[in-house]
Amino acid sequence: MDERDERLARTRPLFQAYPRCAPERPVRVPHRIPVRFREKRQVPVDAQGVVVNVSLTGLYVAVRHPPGIQDIVNLSLPGQSVDGDDRPLRLRGQVRWWRQARARDDEALGFGVKILDFASPEQRERYRAFVQRLMAAPTGTAPSTGPAPPAVPAPPEG
């Protein structure tokens, strides 16, 4: 976690209480989950990676060969890693940026995804609840799969 992320984590309760003070960059929560994704191209490409951090509006996927910027990707997160459900969590996003070289040893090669939409409203709610649990968990602890606090807004409608 870089210095800016640490500052954001310390001030998260203030931003939730006073949303107009929130920074432009959504709060990202470090969490590692395996992910499968499909790039939408003329010939679709299936690939695997690891989600490194999540927010209500996007996520970062560590992978050796990221898709192109602006590419649309369909992602599938294993339900057991998200909320204990056997069904995968499916979403569609757009690649907004990628990192193909490391500036520091702790940086993973990969790409940032802006979430565009989910397979269903139920999937959107599962993702929102998952991110809320991560945000509410003390740093360095695994979140529970219990109900999430209602203070965080829902991800963008697609």
N, C-alpha and C positions, 0 to 999 in steps of 0.2 A: 504494500500500500504506500503510495507516495505521500508527500507532505500535504498536498492539497486534499487528497482523499481523507487523510486523518483529520484535517480541519473540518471538512464537511461532516464526517462522522460525529465529531464532538458537538457540532452545532445543529445536527439534524432535528432535535426536539424544538429548537427555536423556529426552524423553517416550517415544521409541521403546525406550530401554533400561529405563525405569522406567514402565510404562503406568499405574500407580496415580497418578502425578504429573500425568497428562495433564489439560489444561483441559477444561471441559465442551464448549466449542466446538471441533469438529474442525479440524485444521490445513487451511487453505484455500490452494490454490496458484493464483496468477494465471496464466491462460492463456486466450487468445481463440480460439474455434472457432465457426463458423457452426452454427446449430441450427434445425431445423424442429420445430414442436410442434403438437399438436392438443389443444384443450380438450374435455373430455368434458362436453357439455351436451345439452339436448334436441336442439339443432341444433349438431353439432360444428363448431368453428371451427379452420381451419388458419392458422398464423401462422409467422413467422420471427423470429429474434433472433440474439444473439451471446452465447455462454457467456463470462463474464468471469473466473470462478474456479471451481475444482473441489475437492472433498474426497471421501473414500471414502463419505460418507453423503449428499452432496448437491452442488448447484451453483447458481450465480447466473446468471440469464439477463437480459441487457440488452435491453429492448424498450420501445417507447413506451406501449403499452397492456397492462399485465399482466393475467392472469386473476385471478379472485377468490381470496381466501385460502381455503384448504381445497379448492379445485378440484383435480381429478385431471387431469394432463396426460401425454400420450404424447410422448416426445422422441425425435428421431432425429439423431444426430451423424454427420457424414460419416466413413466409415472411414479415408479417406486422411489426415484430420487427426488421427485417434486413433492408429492403428498401421500405416498404409500399406495396410491391407486395403481392397478395393473394396466390401465389404459395409458398410452403415451400422450403427452401434451403436444399438440401440433399448432404451429403458428407460421405466418408468412412475414418476411421482412425484406428490407432493402439494405444492401451493403453500403454504408456511408463512408467508411474509411478502412484502411488496412495498414498493418505494420509488417514489412518484409525484412526489416533489419532491427536488431536490438540496440537500443541506446544504453541499456543497463542489463546486467545479468538476470535480474528478476522479471524482465519484460518478456512476454510470450509473443511469438509471431502469430498473426491471425488477423481477424477483421471485426469491426464494429457493425452491429445490425440495428436498424431502427425498425421496431415492430409496426407492421402495417395492419394486420388483422389476425384473427384466430379461426380455427376450424368451426367453432360454434361459440355462442355466448357462455356456455358452461365451461369451455376451455379458457376463455378470457378470465372468468371468475377464478378458476383454479390457479392461473398464473398470478393474478393480482394477490390472492391469498398467500401464495408461496412467497412472493417478494415481501409482502407485509410481515410474514413470520421471520424472514431473514433480517429485515430492518429492525424488528423489535428484539431480536436475540442479542444478548451481550456479545461483544467482540470476541471471536475465537471459540464460540460455542456452536454446536449444531442446533438448528431450530427444531421445535416440536412440530408435530403434525396436527396440533389442536387448532381451534378457531383463531383467526387473525383479528387484530384490533382494527376498527373501522376508520381510523384517522387519515389514511392515505388515499388519494383520489385514484380512480380506476384508470387503466392504461387507455391510450387513444382508441376511439372507435374506428373501425375500418370499413 
